[in-house]
Amino acid sequence: VQLQASGGGSVQPGGSLRLSCAASGSIFSFNVMGWYRQAPGKQREWVAQIGTGGIYYGDSVKGRFTISGDIAKNTVNLQMNSLKAEDTAVYYCFGSDGKMYWGQGTLVTVSS
């Protein structure tokens, strides 16, 4: 199983970016998909997830980020608005069917 993330880049504070992730390989369907991020020198932080249990967001992104996707097709997106410098990180998508699968990470840089 492979997860391919895309959409990272550089943006000024207050700007927007959209991340996408798609899974391929021998998998029927995930129960949940979502995103983590890891800023330089910090631990990996859970950002948001979507799945059979609903949609959930971390406190630091609630109201600014929107997760969407089609779990049956193993795709997930993350619309990031009102970006802040502290959102700078490598963003990793994940999918789980009881076992965790990770994408390769995509860098988001928020800087003026």
N, CA, C and O atoms as CSV, one atom per row, in Angstrom:
chain,resi,resn,atom,element,x,y,z
A,1,VAL,N,N,0.846,-1.183,0.000
A,1,VAL,CA,C,0.000,0.000,0.000
A,1,VAL,C,C,0.888,1.241,0.000
A,1,VAL,O,O,1.838,1.335,0.778
A,2,GLN,N,N,0.574,2.186,-0.873
A,2,GLN,CA,C,1.319,3.437,-0.913
A,2,GLN,C,C,0.352,4.607,-0.837
A,2,GLN,O,O,-0.707,4.599,-1.464
A,3,LEU,N,N,0.736,5.622,-0.053
A,3,LEU,CA,C,-0.022,6.853,0.018
A,3,LEU,C,C,0.827,7.963,-0.585
A,3,LEU,O,O,1.982,8.157,-0.207
A,4,GLN,N,N,0.242,8.679,-1.518
A,4,GLN,CA,C,0.954,9.752,-2.212
A,4,GLN,C,C,0.308,11.082,-1.878
A,4,GLN,O,O,-0.850,11.330,-2.215
A,5,ALA,N,N,1.078,11.941,-1.207
A,5,ALA,CA,C,0.585,13.267,-0.844
A,5,ALA,C,C,1.118,14.302,-1.818
A,5,ALA,O,O,2.212,14.156,-2.364
A,6,SER,N,N,0.337,15.341,-2.028
A,6,SER,CA,C,0.739,16.422,-2.908
A,6,SER,C,C,0.096,17.718,-2.451
A,6,SER,O,O,-0.839,17.709,-1.651
A,7,GLY,N,N,0.607,18.849,-2.969
A,7,GLY,CA,C,-0.018,20.135,-2.714
A,7,GLY,C,C,0.728,21.052,-1.773
A,7,GLY,O,O,0.294,22.182,-1.552
A,8,GLY,N,N,1.823,20.608,-1.216
A,8,GLY,CA,C,2.592,21.474,-0.343
A,8,GLY,C,C,3.232,22.614,-1.109
A,8,GLY,O,O,3.218,22.638,-2.340
A,9,GLY,N,N,3.795,23.563,-0.365
A,9,GLY,CA,C,4.452,24.684,-0.992
A,9,GLY,C,C,4.674,25.812,-0.010
A,9,GLY,O,O,4.585,25.625,1.203
A,10,SER,N,N,4.963,26.978,-0.543
A,10,SER,CA,C,5.219,28.151,0.278
A,10,SER,C,C,4.095,29.162,0.105
A,10,SER,O,O,3.596,29.368,-1.002
A,11,VAL,N,N,3.710,29.778,1.190
A,11,VAL,CA,C,2.625,30.747,1.158
A,11,VAL,C,C,2.868,31.786,2.242
A,11,VAL,O,O,3.538,31.510,3.237
A,12,GLN,N,N,2.324,32.977,2.046
A,12,GLN,CA,C,2.440,34.020,3.051
A,12,GLN,C,C,1.397,33.812,4.147
A,12,GLN,O,O,0.371,33.172,3.917
A,13,PRO,N,N,1.658,34.347,5.327
A,13,PRO,CA,C,0.652,34.262,6.402
A,13,PRO,C,C,-0.688,34.805,5.936
A,13,PRO,O,O,-0.763,35.838,5.270
A,14,GLY,N,N,-1.742,34.091,6.299
A,14,GLY,CA,C,-3.079,34.448,5.862
A,14,GLY,C,C,-3.505,33.773,4.579
A,14,GLY,O,O,-4.675,33.837,4.200
A,15,GLY,N,N,-2.575,33.130,3.910
A,15,GLY,CA,C,-2.862,32.465,2.650
A,15,GLY,C,C,-3.466,31.088,2.830
A,15,GLY,O,O,-3.749,30.648,3.944
A,16,SER,N,N,-3.656,30.416,1.694
A,16,SER,CA,C,-4.299,29.103,1.698
A,16,SER,C,C,-3.494,28.111,0.866
A,16,SER,O,O,-2.792,28.483,-0.074
A,17,LEU,N,N,-3.614,26.851,1.234
A,17,LEU,CA,C,-3.068,25.743,0.465
A,17,LEU,C,C,-4.025,24.566,0.592
A,17,LEU,O,O,-4.782,24.460,1.556
A,18,ARG,N,N,-3.973,23.690,-0.398
A,18,ARG,CA,C,-4.787,22.485,-0.372
A,18,ARG,C,C,-3.883,21.277,-0.569
A,18,ARG,O,O,-3.152,21.190,-1.555
A,19,LEU,N,N,-3.939,20.353,0.370
A,19,LEU,CA,C,-3.185,19.116,0.285
A,19,LEU,C,C,-4.117,17.995,-0.153
A,19,LEU,O,O,-5.299,17.978,0.191
A,20,SER,N,N,-3.564,17.066,-0.913
A,20,SER,CA,C,-4.321,15.898,-1.339
A,20,SER,C,C,-3.507,14.644,-1.089
A,20,SER,O,O,-2.277,14.683,-1.067
A,21,CYS,N,N,-4.190,13.551,-0.905
A,21,CYS,CA,C,-3.518,12.276,-0.657
A,21,CYS,C,C,-4.377,11.157,-1.235
A,21,CYS,O,O,-5.592,11.120,-1.042
A,22,ALA,N,N,-3.723,10.252,-1.942
A,22,ALA,CA,C,-4.427,9.106,-2.512
A,22,ALA,C,C,-3.637,7.843,-2.231
A,22,ALA,O,O,-2.407,7.833,-2.294
A,23,ALA,N,N,-4.350,6.792,-1.926
A,23,ALA,CA,C,-3.714,5.504,-1.646
A,23,ALA,C,C,-3.862,4.577,-2.837
A,23,ALA,O,O,-4.854,4.625,-3.565
A,24,SER,N,N,-2.876,3.750,-3.017
A,24,SER,CA,C,-2.920,2.752,-4.080
A,24,SER,C,C,-2.307,1.462,-3.565
A,24,SER,O,O,-1.575,1.449,-2.575
A,25,GLY,N,N,-2.620,0.386,-4.254
A,25,GLY,CA,C,-2.065,-0.885,-3.837
A,25,GLY,C,C,-3.144,-1.841,-3.386
A,25,GLY,O,O,-4.327,-1.647,-3.668
A,26,SER,N,N,-2.730,-2.855,-2.696
A,26,SER,CA,C,-3.649,-3.918,-2.307
A,26,SER,C,C,-4.356,-3.579,-1.014
A,26,SER,O,O,-3.951,-4.011,0.065
A,27,ILE,N,N,-5.419,-2.800,-1.133
A,27,ILE,CA,C,-6.200,-2.453,0.042
A,27,ILE,C,C,-7.651,-2.341,-0.353
A,27,ILE,O,O,-7.968,-1.824,-1.425
A,28,PHE,N,N,-8.534,-2.817,0.498
A,28,PHE,CA,C,-9.958,-2.740,0.205
A,28,PHE,C,C,-10.470,-1.339,0.492
A,28,PHE,O,O,-10.962,-0.659,-0.409
A,29,SER,N,N,-10.357,-0.903,1.741
A,29,SER,CA,C,-10.796,0.434,2.117
A,29,SER,C,C,-10.305,0.741,3.520
A,29,SER,O,O,-10.330,-0.116,4.403
A,30,PHE,N,N,-9.861,1.964,3.712
A,30,PHE,CA,C,-9.496,2.396,5.051
A,30,PHE,C,C,-10.746,2.684,5.886
A,30,PHE,O,O,-11.815,2.966,5.346
A,31,ASN,N,N,-10.595,2.610,7.192
A,31,ASN,CA,C,-11.648,3.049,8.103
A,31,ASN,C,C,-11.527,4.534,8.396
A,31,ASN,O,O,-12.518,5.209,8.674
A,32,VAL,N,N,-10.303,5.033,8.331
A,32,VAL,CA,C,-10.048,6.438,8.617
A,32,VAL,C,C,-8.837,6.894,7.818
A,32,VAL,O,O,-7.900,6.128,7.595
A,33,MET,N,N,-8.869,8.135,7.396
A,33,MET,CA,C,-7.729,8.780,6.758
A,33,MET,C,C,-7.566,10.161,7.359
A,33,MET,O,O,-8.527,10.734,7.873
A,34,GLY,N,N,-6.365,10.697,7.301
A,34,GLY,CA,C,-6.169,12.015,7.864
A,34,GLY,C,C,-4.760,12.517,7.683
A,34,GLY,O,O,-4.016,12.068,6.812
A,35,TRP,N,N,-4.413,13.471,8.540
A,35,TRP,CA,C,-3.130,14.156,8.430
A,35,TRP,C,C,-2.494,14.371,9.799
A,35,TRP,O,O,-3.167,14.686,10.780
A,36,TYR,N,N,-1.197,14.194,9.830
A,36,TYR,CA,C,-0.347,14.628,10.919
A,36,TYR,C,C,0.608,15.663,10.340
A,36,TYR,O,O,0.707,15.809,9.122
A,37,ARG,N,N,1.298,16.366,11.196
A,37,ARG,CA,C,2.349,17.267,10.751
A,37,ARG,C,C,3.493,17.260,11.761
A,37,ARG,O,O,3.304,16.953,12.938
A,38,GLN,N,N,4.663,17.600,11.279
A,38,GLN,CA,C,5.832,17.665,12.150
A,38,GLN,C,C,6.638,18.903,11.800
A,38,GLN,O,O,7.187,19.020,10.705
A,39,ALA,N,N,6.698,19.824,12.752
A,39,ALA,CA,C,7.481,21.035,12.593
A,39,ALA,C,C,8.921,20.756,13.015
A,39,ALA,O,O,9.177,19.824,13.777
A,40,PRO,N,N,9.850,21.552,12.526
A,40,PRO,CA,C,11.265,21.347,12.884
A,40,PRO,C,C,11.476,21.358,14.395
A,40,PRO,O,O,11.062,22.291,15.083
A,41,GLY,N,N,12.114,20.327,14.893
A,41,GLY,CA,C,12.419,20.252,16.313
A,41,GLY,C,C,11.266,19.884,17.208
A,41,GLY,O,O,11.397,19.910,18.431
A,42,LYS,N,N,10.117,19.536,16.608
A,42,LYS,CA,C,8.933,19.202,17.408
A,42,LYS,C,C,8.457,17.791,17.110
A,42,LYS,O,O,8.838,17.182,16.110
A,43,GLN,N,N,7.616,17.290,18.000
A,43,GLN,CA,C,7.036,15.966,17.792
A,43,GLN,C,C,5.930,16.035,16.739
A,43,GLN,O,O,5.351,17.089,16.475
A,44,ARG,N,N,5.664,14.881,16.158
A,44,ARG,CA,C,4.581,14.811,15.179
A,44,ARG,C,C,3.262,15.126,15.866
A,44,ARG,O,O,2.996,14.640,16.965
A,45,GLU,N,N,2.440,15.937,15.219
A,45,GLU,CA,C,1.184,16.416,15.791
A,45,GLU,C,C,0.023,15.974,14.908
A,45,GLU,O,O,0.066,16.141,13.689
A,46,TRP,N,N,-0.996,15.419,15.515
A,46,TRP,CA,C,-2.208,15.046,14.784
A,46,TRP,C,C,-2.944,16.311,14.367
A,46,TRP,O,O,-3.085,17.238,15.164
A,47,VAL,N,N,-3.421,16.356,13.108
A,47,VAL,CA,C,-4.065,17.550,12.576
A,47,VAL,C,C,-5.570,17.343,12.392
A,47,VAL,O,O,-6.374,18.116,12.915
A,48,ALA,N,N,-5.944,16.312,11.658
A,48,ALA,CA,C,-7.357,16.089,11.372
A,48,ALA,C,C,-7.539,14.691,10.800
A,48,ALA,O,O,-6.595,14.091,10.287
A,49,GLN,N,N,-8.774,14.176,10.894
A,49,GLN,CA,C,-9.070,12.881,10.319
A,49,GLN,C,C,-10.532,12.802,9.928
A,49,GLN,O,O,-11.386,13.513,10.458
A,50,ILE,N,N,-10.789,11.906,8.975
A,50,ILE,CA,C,-12.137,11.669,8.492
A,50,ILE,C,C,-12.300,10.161,8.342
A,50,ILE,O,O,-11.411,9.468,7.848
A,51,GLY,N,N,-13.450,9.674,8.777
A,51,GLY,CA,C,-13.650,8.243,8.667
A,51,GLY,C,C,-15.037,7.812,9.063
A,51,GLY,O,O,-15.954,8.628,9.153
A,52,THR,N,N,-15.187,6.544,9.298
A,52,THR,CA,C,-16.504,6.009,9.672
A,52,THR,C,C,-16.982,6.561,10.992
A,52,THR,O,O,-18.183,6.550,11.266
A,53,GLY,N,N,-16.062,7.049,11.828
A,53,GLY,CA,C,-16.429,7.612,13.121
A,53,GLY,C,C,-16.716,9.087,13.094
A,53,GLY,O,O,-17.123,9.653,14.109
A,54,GLY,N,N,-16.515,9.735,11.951
A,54,GLY,CA,C,-16.782,11.156,11.837
A,54,GLY,C,C,-15.553,11.954,11.431
A,54,GLY,O,O,-14.555,11.410,10.956
A,55,ILE,N,N,-15.657,13.256,11.631
A,55,ILE,CA,C,-14.587,14.191,11.278
A,55,ILE,C,C,-14.094,14.888,12.543
A,55,ILE,O,O,-14.892,15.355,13.356
A,56,TYR,N,N,-12.800,14.952,12.697
A,56,TYR,CA,C,-12.224,15.541,13.902
A,56,TYR,C,C,-11.018,16.406,13.532
A,56,TYR,O,O,-10.309,16.138,12.561
A,57,TYR,N,N,-10.809,17.450,14.336
A,57,TYR,CA,C,-9.708,18.383,14.117
A,57,TYR,C,C,-8.931,18.615,15.405
A,57,TYR,O,O,-9.483,18.566,16.504
A,58,GLY,N,N,-7.643,18.866,15.242
A,58,GLY,CA,C,-6.852,19.300,16.367
A,58,GLY,C,C,-7.219,20.731,16.731
A,58,GLY,O,O,-7.669,21.493,15.875
A,59,ASP,N,N,-7.033,21.097,17.975
A,59,ASP,CA,C,-7.428,22.424,18.443
A,59,ASP,C,C,-6.703,23.532,17.701
A,59,ASP,O,O,-7.265,24.605,17.481
A,60,SER,N,N,-5.461,23.283,17.316
A,60,SER,CA,C,-4.664,24.338,16.697
A,60,SER,C,C,-5.122,24.678,15.278
A,60,SER,O,O,-4.749,25.727,14.751
A,61,VAL,N,N,-5.919,23.817,14.651
A,61,VAL,CA,C,-6.340,24.063,13.271
A,61,VAL,C,C,-7.856,24.207,13.137
A,61,VAL,O,O,-8.357,24.537,12.062
A,62,LYS,N,N,-8.566,23.966,14.200
A,62,LYS,CA,C,-10.024,24.020,14.155
A,62,LYS,C,C,-10.500,25.398,13.710
A,62,LYS,O,O,-10.053,26.421,14.228
A,63,GLY,N,N,-11.415,25.408,12.743
A,63,GLY,CA,C,-11.938,26.668,12.227
A,63,GLY,C,C,-11.148,27.232,11.062
A,63,GLY,O,O,-11.615,28.150,10.388
A,64,ARG,N,N,-9.950,26.698,10.812
A,64,ARG,CA,C,-9.124,27.179,9.706
A,64,ARG,C,C,-8.901,26.104,8.638
A,64,ARG,O,O,-8.791,26.414,7.452
A,65,PHE,N,N,-8.837,24.864,9.059
A,65,PHE,CA,C,-8.595,23.749,8.142
A,65,PHE,C,C,-9.888,22.957,7.959
A,65,PHE,O,O,-10.697,22.833,8.879
A,66,THR,N,N,-10.059,22.429,6.757
A,66,THR,CA,C,-11.207,21.577,6.471
A,66,THR,C,C,-10.727,20.302,5.789
A,66,THR,O,O,-10.046,20.349,4.764
A,67,ILE,N,N,-11.089,19.169,6.368
A,67,ILE,CA,C,-10.727,17.884,5.789
A,67,ILE,C,C,-11.913,17.334,5.006
A,67,ILE,O,O,-13.063,17.469,5.425
A,68,SER,N,N,-11.625,16.720,3.879
A,68,SER,CA,C,-12.664,16.099,3.071
A,68,SER,C,C,-12.056,14.882,2.390
A,68,SER,O,O,-10.840,14.688,2.402
A,69,GLY,N,N,-12.909,14.079,1.804
A,69,GLY,CA,C,-12.374,12.923,1.102
A,69,GLY,C,C,-13.411,11.865,0.859
A,69,GLY,O,O,-14.574,12.007,1.235
A,70,ASP,N,N,-12.979,10.814,0.233
A,70,ASP,CA,C,-13.828,9.671,-0.051
A,70,ASP,C,C,-13.106,8.447,0.471
A,70,ASP,O,O,-12.211,7.911,-0.183
A,71,ILE,N,N,-13.504,8.010,1.658
A,71,ILE,CA,C,-12.811,6.890,2.298
A,71,ILE,C,C,-12.937,5.621,1.448
A,71,ILE,O,O,-12.017,4.805,1.398
A,72,ALA,N,N,-14.064,5.468,0.795
A,72,ALA,CA,C,-14.268,4.275,-0.029
A,72,ALA,C,C,-13.282,4.227,-1.193
A,72,ALA,O,O,-12.931,3.151,-1.676
A,73,LYS,N,N,-12.837,5.412,-1.642
A,73,LYS,CA,C,-11.869,5.494,-2.725
A,73,LYS,C,C,-10.463,5.790,-2.206
A,73,LYS,O,O,-9.528,5.981,-2.984
A,74,ASN,N,N,-10.327,5.824,-0.878
A,74,ASN,CA,C,-9.018,6.024,-0.246
A,74,ASN,C,C,-8.343,7.321,-0.682
A,74,ASN,O,O,-7.163,7.340,-1.032
A,75,THR,N,N,-9.110,8.392,-0.654
A,75,THR,CA,C,-8.556,9.715,-0.944
A,75,THR,C,C,-8.946,10.686,0.163
A,75,THR,O,O,-10.030,10.577,0.737
A,76,VAL,N,N,-8.074,11.624,0.457
A,76,VAL,CA,C,-8.343,12.620,1.487
A,76,VAL,C,C,-7.684,13.930,1.085
A,76,VAL,O,O,-6.615,13.946,0.476
A,77,ASN,N,N,-8.344,15.025,1.438
A,77,ASN,CA,C,-7.837,16.364,1.144
A,77,ASN,C,C,-7.820,17.200,2.419
A,77,ASN,O,O,-8.552,16.926,3.370
A,78,LEU,N,N,-6.990,18.200,2.419
A,78,LEU,CA,C,-6.941,19.130,3.553
A,78,LEU,C,C,-6.850,20.544,2.997
A,78,LEU,O,O,-5.824,20.944,2.445
A,79,GLN,N,N,-7.931,21.290,3.150
A,79,GLN,CA,C,-7.954,22.694,2.761
A,79,GLN,C,C,-7.497,23.513,3.953
A,79,GLN,O,O,-8.109,23.476,5.021
A,80,MET,N,N,-6.417,24.252,3.760
A,80,MET,CA,C,-5.829,25.022,4.855
A,80,MET,C,C,-5.963,26.507,4.541
A,80,MET,O,O,-5.379,27.005,3.579
A,81,ASN,N,N,-6.731,27.200,5.357
A,81,ASN,CA,C,-6.945,28.642,5.197
A,81,ASN,C,C,-6.369,29.394,6.387
A,81,ASN,O,O,-6.069,28.811,7.429
A,82,SER,N,N,-6.223,30.689,6.211
A,82,SER,CA,C,-5.709,31.543,7.291
A,82,SER,C,C,-4.431,30.968,7.893
A,82,SER,O,O,-4.287,30.876,9.112
A,83,LEU,N,N,-3.525,30.591,7.029
A,83,LEU,CA,C,-2.306,29.931,7.494
A,83,LEU,C,C,-1.439,30.873,8.313
A,83,LEU,O,O,-1.360,32.074,8.057
A,84,LYS,N,N,-0.796,30.281,9.303
A,84,LYS,CA,C,0.076,31.011,10.213
A,84,LYS,C,C,1.487,30.449,10.114
A,84,LYS,O,O,1.691,29.340,9.620
A,85,ALA,N,N,2.449,31.218,10.584
A,85,ALA,CA,C,3.834,30.752,10.559
A,85,ALA,C,C,3.987,29.436,11.317
A,85,ALA,O,O,4.791,28.584,10.939
A,86,GLU,N,N,3.220,29.280,12.374
A,86,GLU,CA,C,3.320,28.060,13.176
A,86,GLU,C,C,2.707,26.835,12.502
A,86,GLU,O,O,2.789,25.728,13.034
A,87,ASP,N,N,2.095,27.028,11.337
A,87,ASP,CA,C,1.613,25.888,10.559
A,87,ASP,C,C,2.716,25.284,9.696
A,87,ASP,O,O,2.527,24.239,9.075
A,88,THR,N,N,3.866,25.948,9.663
A,88,THR,CA,C,4.993,25.426,8.895
A,88,THR,C,C,5.412,24.065,9.425
A,88,THR,O,O,5.723,23.912,10.607
A,89,ALA,N,N,5.417,23.076,8.535
A,89,ALA,CA,C,5.719,21.706,8.936
A,89,ALA,C,C,5.722,20.809,7.706
A,89,ALA,O,O,5.300,21.209,6.621
A,90,VAL,N,N,6.202,19.602,7.900
A,90,VAL,CA,C,5.995,18.553,6.910
A,90,VAL,C,C,4.681,17.864,7.272
A,90,VAL,O,O,4.498,17.415,8.404
A,91,TYR,N,N,3.788,17.786,6.324
A,91,TYR,CA,C,2.468,17.197,6.535
A,91,TYR,C,C,2.454,15.777,5.970
A,91,TYR,O,O,2.830,15.535,4.823
A,92,TYR,N,N,2.009,14.855,6.810
A,92,TYR,CA,C,1.963,13.439,6.439
A,92,TYR,C,C,0.512,12.971,6.410
A,92,TYR,O,O,-0.223,13.151,7.381
A,93,CYS,N,N,0.109,12.378,5.311
A,93,CYS,CA,C,-1.214,11.758,5.317
A,93,CYS,C,C,-1.095,10.328,5.834
A,93,CYS,O,O,-0.035,9.707,5.756
A,94,PHE,N,N,-2.178,9.836,6.349
A,94,PHE,CA,C,-2.210,8.460,6.836
A,94,PHE,C,C,-3.550,7.827,6.505
A,94,PHE,O,O,-4.547,8.513,6.278
A,95,GLY,N,N,-3.547,6.524,6.483
A,95,GLY,CA,C,-4.765,5.746,6.350
A,95,GLY,C,C,-4.655,4.556,7.281
A,95,GLY,O,O,-3.564,4.049,7.540
A,96,SER,N,N,-5.798,4.118,7.780
A,96,SER,CA,C,-5.777,2.995,8.705
A,96,SER,C,C,-6.961,2.074,8.467
A,96,SER,O,O,-8.101,2.507,8.296
A,97,ASP,N,N,-6.646,0.790,8.465
A,97,ASP,CA,C,-7.675,-0.255,8.461
A,97,ASP,C,C,-7.456,-1.135,9.677
A,97,ASP,O,O,-7.792,-2.320,9.685
A,98,GLY,N,N,-6.882,-0.522,10.705
A,98,GLY,CA,C,-6.432,-1.237,11.882
A,98,GLY,C,C,-4.918,-1.196,11.952
A,98,GLY,O,O,-4.323,-1.234,13.029
A,99,LYS,N,N,-4.323,-1.118,10.802
A,99,LYS,CA,C,-2.882,-0.924,10.654
A,99,LYS,C,C,-2.679,0.458,10.033
A,99,LYS,O,O,-3.434,0.866,9.151
A,100,MET,N,N,-1.659,1.170,10.499
A,100,MET,CA,C,-1.392,2.519,9.993
A,100,MET,C,C,-0.495,2.469,8.757
A,100,MET,O,O,0.494,1.738,8.709
A,101,TYR,N,N,-0.867,3.258,7.778
A,101,TYR,CA,C,-0.052,3.443,6.581
A,101,TYR,C,C,0.217,4.940,6.442
A,101,TYR,O,O,-0.653,5.769,6.710
A,102,TRP,N,N,1.436,5.271,6.018
A,102,TRP,CA,C,1.857,6.667,5.955
A,102,TRP,C,C,2.276,7.069,4.549
A,102,TRP,O,O,2.834,6.276,3.791
A,103,GLY,N,N,1.990,8.323,4.225
A,103,GLY,CA,C,2.506,8.914,3.012
A,103,GLY,C,C,3.910,9.448,3.253
A,103,GLY,O,O,4.426,9.377,4.368
A,104,GLN,N,N,4.517,9.977,2.212
A,104,GLN,CA,C,5.921,10.381,2.280
A,104,GLN,C,C,6.116,11.770,2.873
A,104,GLN,O,O,7.251,12.137,3.177
A,105,GLY,N,N,5.076,12.545,3.046
A,105,GLY,CA,C,5.216,13.892,3.600
A,105,GLY,C,C,5.333,14.940,2.524
A,105,GLY,O,O,5.958,14.727,1.486
A,106,THR,N,N,4.716,16.081,2.791
A,106,THR,CA,C,4.820,17.214,1.884
A,106,THR,C,C,5.031,18.468,2.723
A,106,THR,O,O,4.347,18.675,3.726
A,107,LEU,N,N,5.985,19.307,2.307
A,107,LEU,CA,C,6.397,20.458,3.101
A,107,LEU,C,C,5.487,21.650,2.854
A,107,LEU,O,O,5.213,22.022,1.713
A,108,VAL,N,N,5.026,22.240,3.950
A,108,VAL,CA,C,4.260,23.482,3.912
A,108,VAL,C,C,5.052,24.538,4.661
A,108,VAL,O,O,5.383,24.359,5.833
A,109,THR,N,N,5.353,25.633,3.987
A,109,THR,CA,C,6.106,26.725,4.587
A,109,THR,C,C,5.257,27.985,4.554
A,109,THR,O,O,4.809,28.421,3.493
A,110,VAL,N,N,5.043,28.562,5.729
A,110,VAL,CA,C,4.265,29.802,5.835
A,110,VAL,C,C,5.213,30.881,6.327
A,110,VAL,O,O,5.670,30.855,7.470
A,111,SER,N,N,5.498,31.820,5.455
A,111,SER,CA,C,6.491,32.836,5.784
A,111,SER,C,C,6.271,34.074,4.942
A,111,SER,O,O,5.850,33.994,3.789
A,112,SER,N,N,6.563,35.223,5.537
A,112,SER,CA,C,6.466,36.470,4.799
A,112,SER,C,C,7.813,36.819,4.181
A,112,SER,O,O,7.939,37.845,3.512
